[in-house]
Every structure is written in structure tokens, then in C-alpha cells.
Amino acid sequence: MTDIFPYDKNLGIQIPSIMLPKKGVDMTLWSVVACDQYTSEPEYWNKVNEIVGDNPSTLRLTFPEVYLGDGSETERIKKINSEMKKYISEGTLVSDDPCMIFVDRKTSHVQSRKGLILSVDLEKYDYTKGSQTLIRATENTVIDRLPPRIKIRENASLELPHVMLLIDDPQKTVIEPLEQKLDSFEKVYDFELMMNGGHLKGYKINDQKTLDGIFKAINDLADPQAFRDKYGLRDDKGVLLFAVGDGNHSLASAKGHWENVKKNLSAQERENHPARFALVEVVNVHDDGITFEPIHRVLFNIDPEAILKDMADYFEKYGGAFEKFDSLESMKNKLSELTKDRSCHNFGFVNASGFGVFTIRNPECNLEVATLQCFLDDFIKSNRDSKIDYIHGEDVVTRLGSKAGNIGFYLPAMRKHDLFKTVILDGVLPRKTFSMGEAEEKRFYLECRRIVKD
């Protein structure tokens, strides 16, 4: 470790200098949900804007993706960069000595979800297929989605994390022991989150003994022999220490930005440049507060009946067929009955005329989401006027999918304990396979970190 950037090169972990709002800033107004949520619900973001008003807020430092493509990108990014500089120069954000932050989040669905804020080395991360790096994507990264997100970061002074990295720590050795020492840590925030986001507490961890214990526990998870034994692997698999649970495209954008920055740096400058690192929250997949929810799909600007016919034709050779129902309850009852046969893939759908269930009896893919996504990808390529969105929550699928010209698809959740072994053995999952909790449970922006040299 160095005095300037306390850093373990082997693990790719840095103890960051975190910036938090100065005393007196209303933290409830400061903290807003991840920008990739409620992308088909502008009314949510209109309400957030109304609540925030002229108060200091991360809403002014981020780009809600509901606004992507509306023609305001250039002006919006300029304003974000300006607000970042303003918050720094006017002292709205205050920098602290290097530390980690233990966070405890209560949501409307879980009593507690614990995490650890730290920085990771983007040189240890690779989102491409077949990657064997310490930090890996869990789902396909859509390269076309990265340029506008990299553009947002290009001239930004700060980064704000909504990335959540998972560790597979069944013995609960890294994060959970910290809960027994909270009385010895400084509490740096404790407040209610807006818009049904729950409650958030944060504790600064900067004493050497505790930090050494964290590094040792993480190092044990990264031990190559222990890793191979845990998953019953051959020698040719690289250690997967951190799997991206949320914010896959955000982390990929940070990586893309760093690749651009480092082209103009010397080897020595690359070692400690702040853009080389990304601020994240690390969570244990075995935490009781971590739940995997499905991410559903809604297609817009389509002919629902034509879509169903196209799907029947597309999946005909795999034994595909659909059945219609007159209510959500009837559809769910049918899906419950069909889950007894695990060799089939089944998912529900909704359009303006009602509900239904699509069944594929001989699927090629391992997951229902992969089966459906193959069709949707082909359909969108051939129907440029149509749009697809990825939706958290069955109620939103029902509301949007039942509108004229739309169709919504309900997907089942995957088992969270299968995640690491699936990624290690099979590689990345289809994009938008799972969500860690519902939309309002997503990470809220709060902590900041400089990504430019002072």
C-alpha cells in the first residue's frame, strides 16, 4: 500500500478518498435512485425533480436514462459537469481521508442489506465474453449503449456509484463481522431515502486493524486453490472475486473512459490516476437482504397479435405454443402448474386484449430469459420503429403491456446461489437476466469520488 493511494494490487482494491455533502445538506433531497431505473416512467423523475427543487442533489450530477434520446444530451451533460465543479468549489462536497464505508440499507421489502463502499481497479475488470479477470460482468454488455455513457464521464470531475459488486462469501467473513463493531466506527449518515427508498446508514472504516482484516478475508476468497475447490474447477479457470450485480453498463463505461484517458499517460501516471479506479458497493450474495428479482420486458409500437404469431413461428421447431387467459390470476395459476416440468420454458404475457402463457417444450437455452431474448433481439433488428424496455415489477409490466400497441412479458427469477458457478462455467448471462431487488431498492447515489487529477 502507498501513502497516497492505499491499494492492494493483487486484489485490485483501493481505499478511496470519498466526498460527502457538508453538514446541513438535506440528505433525503441529496440522494436519488440509480439513473437506469424508471426509464419508461417520466412521471417518477418529474416527481423527484419537484421534490428536490433548488436544493443540492445528486439529481443534478447524474443523467437519468429516461431522458436519453430526447435531444437534450449535450446541454444536460454540460450542466452536470458545471454542477460538479460548483459543488466542489463552493464546499457542498467535502473530501475525507481514505476510508471504506459500511452501509446498511432498509427497504420496503427487506429489513437490512449490508455493503461496503470501496474502489476497484479497472485494470482487473473485463466485460468481454470469456473474460477470466478478477472482476467480471454477469450479463452481456451492449456495446452500443456505452458511447453516450462514456460521453457523460468524459469531462466529469466526479463519479457517483450505483455499481454493486457481489462476492460469494457463504461463511460471511468480509462484510458481516463489521456489524459487530459499529459502536467503534463514526456514523457518517443516517436518513430516510425519498420515493419509498427506505432508510440508509453509513459508518466510516479507517482504522488499520479493521482494514487489514477486510483485506485478509477478501484475499482468502481470492486464493486460487480455495476457489478451485469451492466450485470443483480445473486449473484453467481464473479466479472470479467480484461479479457485477448491478450497474454493469455503468462500470463498463468507467472502463471505456479509463481506456481513453490512459492513452495519453505515461506508465508512471497510469499507476495512480484516479480514473483508473471506480467507486462501488460490495455486497455478499449470501446476505439475507439480497434478493434476485426477474427483469421483465415490454415491447412498444407493435401489433400484439402479429407478435404472438411471429413467436409461434419462431419457436415452432422447439415446440413453442401459447394459450390465452382472461385474467392475471388465471395466467399465474397456469404458470405455477407448468413449473413442475423443468424441461420446458414458460413465461406469461399481457396485451390490450388480455393475458397468456407462452411455452417452449424443447428450449436450446438454459434460462427462460435467454430463450425469449433470442426472439426479441431478432425482432428489434427487423422492426426499427419498435422499442423494447426492461422493467422491474410485475405491476409496471401489466400497466404498460396492457396499453394498445404494446405487449409485456413476465419472466421468472433465477436462483441467486447459482450465479457465480453459472458465470464461471458458462460465461456471461443474457443481458437484463436478473435484478437485485425491486426498482426502489436499487442503489441511491450518495458518495462521490474525484476522477480527475487535482
C-alpha positions in Angstrom: 0.0 0.0 0.0 1.2 3.6 -0.7 0.6 6.7 1.4 -1.3 8.4 -1.3 -3.5 5.6 -2.7 -3.8 2.8 -0.1 -4.1 -0.1 -2.6 -3.7 -3.8 -2.9 -2.6 -4.5 -6.4 -3.2 -8.3 -6.3 -6.9 -7.8 -5.3 -7.4 -4.7 -7.3 -8.9 -2.8 -4.3 -8.2 0.8 -3.3 -9.2 2.5 -0.1 -10.8 5.7 -1.7 -10.9 9.3 -0.6 -14.7 9.8 -0.5 -16.6 13.0 -0.8 -19.8 13.5 1.1 -22.2 16.5 1.5 -21.2 19.1 4.1 -23.2 19.2 7.4 -26.6 20.9 6.9 -27.3 19.4 3.4 -30.7 17.6 3.5 -29.6 14.0 2.7 -33.0 12.9 1.7 -33.0 15.5 -1.1 -29.4 14.8 -1.9 -29.8 11.1 -2.6 -31.7 9.8 -5.6 -32.1 6.4 -7.2 -29.8 4.9 -9.9 -30.2 6.6 -13.3 -31.2 3.4 -15.1 -34.4 3.0 -13.2 -38.0 4.0 -14.2 -36.8 4.5 -17.8 -40.4 4.3 -19.1 -41.9 6.3 -16.3 -41.0 10.0 -16.7 -43.6 10.8 -14.1 -41.3 9.3 -11.5 -38.4 11.6 -12.4 -40.7 14.6 -12.7 -41.8 14.0 -9.1 -38.1 13.6 -8.0 -37.3 16.9 -9.7 -40.3 18.6 -7.9 -39.2 17.2 -4.5 -35.5 18.3 -5.0 -36.3 21.8 -6.2 -33.2 24.1 -5.9 -31.6 22.1 -3.1 -28.2 20.3 -3.6 -28.8 16.9 -5.0 -27.2 14.0 -6.9 -30.1 14.6 -9.4 -28.0 17.5 -10.7 -24.9 15.3 -11.0 -26.4 12.3 -12.9 -28.2 11.7 -16.2 -31.5 9.8 -15.7 -31.7 7.5 -18.7 -35.4 8.3 -19.2 -34.0 11.4 -20.9 -31.6 9.6 -23.3 -32.5 10.3 -26.9 -34.7 13.3 -26.2 -32.2 15.7 -27.9 -31.1 17.4 -24.6 -28.0 15.2 -24.1 -25.3 17.8 -24.9 -26.8 20.6 -22.8 -27.6 18.2 -19.9 -24.0 16.9 -19.8 -22.6 20.4 -19.8 -24.9 21.3 -16.9 -23.9 18.1 -14.9 -20.2 19.0 -15.4 -20.8 22.6 -14.3 -22.7 21.4 -11.1 -20.0 19.0 -10.2 -17.4 21.8 -10.3 -19.8 24.1 -8.4 -20.4 21.6 -5.6 -16.7 21.1 -5.2 -15.6 24.8 -5.3 -18.4 26.0 -3.0 -17.7 23.3 -0.5 -21.1 21.5 -0.8 -19.0 18.3 -1.1 -16.3 17.7 1.4 -13.4 15.3 0.9 -12.3 12.9 3.6 -9.2 10.9 4.3 -9.1 7.4 2.7 -11.7 5.1 4.2 -14.2 2.5 3.4 -17.9 2.9 4.3 -20.0 0.2 5.8 -23.6 0.7 4.6 -26.8 -0.8 6.0 -30.0 -0.3 3.8 -33.5 -1.0 4.9 -36.0 -1.1 2.1 -39.8 -1.7 1.8 -39.0 -5.3 1.1 -36.1 -6.2 3.4 -35.1 -5.2 6.9 -31.4 -5.0 6.2 -28.9 -5.2 3.3 -25.3 -4.6 4.1 -22.5 -3.4 1.9 -19.0 -2.0 1.8 -18.0 1.1 -0.3 -14.5 0.9 -1.8 -12.8 1.4 -5.1 -11.7 -1.3 -7.6 -9.0 -1.2 -10.2 -10.5 -1.2 -13.7 -7.4 -3.0 -15.0 -8.7 -6.0 -13.1 -12.1 -5.8 -14.9 -13.1 -7.1 -18.3 -16.7 -7.3 -19.5 -15.9 -9.2 -22.7 -17.1 -12.8 -23.3 -14.7 -15.4 -21.9 -13.0 -13.0 -19.5 -11.0 -14.6 -16.7 -10.3 -11.4 -14.7 -11.0 -10.9 -11.0 -13.9 -8.6 -11.8 -16.4 -9.7 -14.5 -19.7 -8.9 -15.9 -22.5 -11.3 -15.1 -24.6 -10.4 -18.2 -23.9 -9.4 -21.8 -22.7 -5.8 -22.2 -24.4 -4.0 -25.1 -21.5 -2.1 -26.7 -23.9 0.4 -28.4 -25.1 1.6 -25.0 -21.6 2.6 -23.9 -20.7 5.7 -26.1 -23.3 8.1 -24.6 -22.5 6.9 -21.1 -18.7 7.4 -21.7 -19.5 10.8 -23.1 -21.2 11.7 -19.7 -18.0 10.7 -17.9 -15.6 12.3 -20.4 -15.3 15.8 -18.8 -16.8 14.9 -15.4 -14.9 15.9 -12.2 -16.7 13.2 -10.1 -18.1 9.8 -10.2 -21.1 8.6 -8.2 -21.6 4.9 -7.8 -24.7 2.8 -8.4 -22.5 -0.2 -9.2 -22.9 -3.1 -6.8 -20.4 -5.9 -6.9 -21.2 -9.3 -5.5 -18.8 -11.6 -3.5 -19.6 -15.3 -2.9 -18.9 -15.5 0.8 -21.1 -18.2 2.4 -19.1 -18.1 5.6 -19.8 -14.3 5.8 -16.2 -13.3 6.6 -15.8 -10.0 4.8 -18.7 -7.6 5.5 -20.9 -9.2 8.2 -18.2 -9.1 11.0 -18.2 -5.3 10.7 -21.7 -5.2 12.1 -20.4 -6.3 15.5 -18.1 -3.2 15.7 -20.4 -0.4 14.6 -20.1 1.3 18.0 -16.4 1.8 17.3 -17.0 3.4 13.8 -18.0 7.0 13.1 -21.5 7.2 11.7 -21.4 9.5 8.6 -25.1 9.4 7.6 -28.4 8.1 8.8 -31.5 9.2 7.0 -34.7 8.3 5.1 -34.4 7.9 1.3 -37.1 9.6 -0.9 -39.8 7.9 -3.0 -40.2 4.8 -0.9 -36.4 4.1 -1.0 -36.2 3.0 2.7 -33.5 4.0 5.2 -29.7 4.2 4.9 -26.9 4.3 7.5 -23.2 4.6 6.8 -20.2 4.1 9.0 -16.6 5.2 8.2 -13.9 2.5 8.5 -10.4 3.8 8.6 -8.6 2.1 11.4 -5.7 -0.1 10.2 -6.7 -3.2 12.1 -10.2 -3.4 10.7 -9.0 -2.6 7.2 -6.3 -5.3 7.4 -9.0 -7.8 8.5 -11.1 -6.9 5.5 -8.2 -7.4 3.1 -7.3 -10.7 4.6 -10.8 -12.0 4.3 -11.0 -10.9 0.7 -7.6 -12.4 0.0 -8.8 -15.7 1.3 -11.8 -15.6 -1.1 -9.3 -15.0 -3.9 -7.0 -17.8 -3.1 -6.7 -19.9 -6.3 -6.8 -23.3 -4.7 -9.7 -22.5 -2.4 -11.5 -21.0 -5.4 -11.0 -24.2 -7.5 -12.1 -26.4 -4.6 -15.2 -24.4 -3.9 -16.5 -24.8 -7.5 -14.9 -28.1 -8.4 -12.9 -26.5 -11.2 -10.0 -27.4 -13.5 -6.8 -25.3 -13.2 -7.6 -23.3 -16.3 -10.3 -21.1 -14.8 -9.3 -17.7 -13.5 -10.5 -16.6 -10.0 -13.8 -14.7 -10.1 -13.7 -12.5 -7.0 -16.2 -9.7 -7.9 -19.3 -10.4 -10.1 -21.2 -7.3 -11.3 -24.6 -7.5 -9.7 -26.0 -4.1 -10.6 -24.6 -1.3 -12.8 -23.0 -3.4 -15.5 -23.1 -0.7 -18.2 -22.0 2.0 -15.7 -18.9 0.0 -14.8 -18.2 -0.8 -18.5 -18.5 3.0 -19.2 -15.9 3.7 -16.5 -13.7 1.1 -18.1 -14.1 2.7 -21.5 -13.4 6.1 -20.1 -10.2 4.9 -18.4 -9.0 3.2 -21.7 -9.4 6.6 -23.4 -7.6 8.5 -20.6 -4.7 6.2 -20.3 -3.7 6.5 -23.9 -2.2 9.9 -23.1 -0.5 8.9 -19.8 3.0 7.7 -19.1 3.4 4.3 -17.4 4.0 6.0 -14.1 1.0 8.3 -14.4 -1.2 5.3 -15.1 -0.4 3.7 -11.8 -2.2 6.2 -9.6 -4.5 8.1 -11.9 -8.0 8.4 -10.2 -9.8 7.4 -13.4 -8.2 4.0 -13.2 -10.4 3.2 -10.3 -14.2 3.0 -9.8 -16.2 3.5 -6.7 -18.5 0.6 -5.9 -20.6 -1.0 -3.2 -19.6 -4.6 -2.5 -22.3 -6.9 -1.2 -22.4 -10.6 -0.3 -24.7 -12.7 -2.5 -25.5 -14.7 0.7 -26.8 -11.6 2.6 -30.4 -12.2 3.5 -31.2 -8.8 2.2 -30.1 -9.7 -1.3 -33.0 -10.9 -3.4 -32.9 -11.7 -7.1 -35.9 -10.4 -9.0 -36.6 -11.0 -12.6 -36.3 -8.2 -15.2 -39.4 -8.3 -17.4 -39.7 -7.0 -21.0 -42.2 -4.7 -22.7 -42.4 -4.1 -26.4 -43.8 -0.7 -27.7 -45.2 0.3 -31.0 -46.1 -3.2 -32.2 -49.1 -5.3 -33.3 -49.6 -7.7 -30.3 -51.4 -10.3 -32.3 -48.8 -10.3 -35.1 -46.0 -10.6 -32.4 -47.7 -13.7 -31.0 -47.9 -15.3 -34.4 -44.3 -14.4 -35.2 -43.2 -16.0 -31.9 -45.2 -19.1 -32.6 -43.5 -19.4 -36.0 -40.1 -18.6 -34.5 -40.4 -21.3 -31.7 -42.3 -23.9 -33.7 -39.3 -26.2 -34.1 -38.7 -26.0 -30.3 -42.3 -27.0 -29.5 -43.5 -23.4 -28.9 -47.2 -22.5 -28.4 -49.3 -20.1 -26.5 -52.5 -20.1 -24.6 -54.7 -17.0 -23.7 -56.4 -16.2 -20.4 -58.9 -13.6 -19.2 -57.1 -12.6 -16.0 -53.7 -12.2 -14.4 -54.7 -14.7 -11.8 -55.5 -17.4 -14.4 -52.2 -16.7 -16.1 -50.3 -17.1 -12.8 -52.1 -20.3 -11.9 -51.2 -21.8 -15.3 -47.5 -20.7 -14.9 -47.5 -22.3 -11.4 -48.8 -25.5 -12.8 -46.3 -25.6 -15.6 -43.2 -25.0 -13.4 -43.5 -28.7 -12.3 -42.0 -29.6 -15.6 -38.5 -28.0 -15.5 -37.6 -29.2 -19.0 -39.9 -26.6 -20.5 -39.6 -22.8 -20.6 -42.7 -20.8 -19.7 -43.4 -17.1 -19.5 -46.5 -15.0 -19.3 -47.6 -12.1 -21.5 -50.1 -9.3 -21.4 -51.5 -7.1 -24.1 -54.6 -4.9 -24.6 -56.8 -8.0 -25.1 -55.8 -9.9 -22.0 -53.2 -12.3 -20.7 -51.5 -15.5 -21.8 -48.7 -18.1 -21.3 -46.1 -19.0 -23.9 -44.5 -22.4 -23.6 -41.4 -23.8 -25.3 -41.1 -27.5 -24.8 -37.6 -28.1 -26.2 -35.6 -25.0 -25.5 -32.0 -24.6 -26.6 -31.0 -22.2 -23.9 -30.6 -22.8 -20.1 -32.7 -19.9 -18.9 -36.2 -18.6 -19.9 -34.8 -15.1 -20.3 -32.2 -16.3 -22.9 -35.0 -18.1 -24.8 -37.2 -15.0 -25.0 -34.3 -12.6 -25.7 -33.2 -14.5 -28.8 -36.5 -13.8 -30.4 -36.7 -10.2 -29.1 -33.2 -9.4 -30.5 -34.1 -10.7 -33.9 -37.5 -8.9 -33.9 -36.0 -5.5 -32.9 -33.4 -5.8 -35.7 -36.1 -6.2 -38.3 -38.5 -3.7 -36.7 -36.7 -0.4 -36.1 -39.8 1.5 -35.2 -40.5 -0.7 -32.3 -38.8 -0.3 -28.9 -38.0 -2.6 -26.0 -37.7 -1.7 -22.4 -36.5 -3.7 -19.4 -39.0 -3.4 -16.5 -38.7 -4.0 -12.7 -42.0 -5.1 -11.2 -45.0 -7.1 -12.5 -47.4 -4.2 -11.8 -45.5 -2.0 -14.3 -45.4 -4.7 -16.9 -49.2 -5.1 -16.5 -49.8 -1.4 -16.8 -47.5 -0.8 -19.8 -48.1 -4.1 -21.6 -51.9 -3.7 -21.5 -51.8 -0.5 -23.5 -52.8 -0.5 -27.1 -49.7 -1.2 -29.4 -47.7 -2.8 -26.6 -47.0 -6.3 -25.2 -45.4 -7.2 -21.9 -43.6 -10.4 -20.9 -43.3 -11.7 -17.4 -40.2 -13.7 -16.6 -39.3 -15.9 -13.6 -36.4 -15.2 -11.2 -33.1 -17.1 -11.2 -31.6 -18.6 -8.0 -29.0 -16.2 -6.6 -26.8 -19.0 -5.3 -26.4 -20.3 -8.9 -24.9 -17.0 -10.1 -21.2 -17.4 -9.5 -20.9 -21.0 -10.7 -23.0 -20.3 -13.8 -20.8 -17.3 -14.8 -17.6 -19.3 -14.1 -18.7 -22.3 -16.1 -20.9 -20.8 -18.8 -19.8 -17.2 -19.1 -22.0 -14.1 -19.0 -25.8 -14.4 -18.8 -28.1 -12.7 -21.3 -28.4 -9.0 -20.6 -31.0 -8.0 -18.0 -31.3 -11.5 -16.6 -31.9 -10.5 -13.0 -32.3 -7.6 -10.8 -31.1 -7.3 -7.2 -34.4 -6.2 -5.6 -37.2 -4.1 -7.0 -36.7 -0.7 -8.6 -37.0 1.3 -5.4 -34.4 -1.0 -3.8 -31.7 0.0 -6.3 -28.7 1.8 -5.0 -29.2 5.5 -4.4 -26.5 8.0 -5.3 -24.7 9.5 -2.3 -20.9 9.1 -2.1 -18.7 10.9 -4.6 -15.1 10.5 -5.7 -12.8 12.6 -7.9 -11.9 11.0 -11.2 -9.6 13.9 -12.4 -6.2 15.0 -11.0 -6.4 17.9 -8.6 
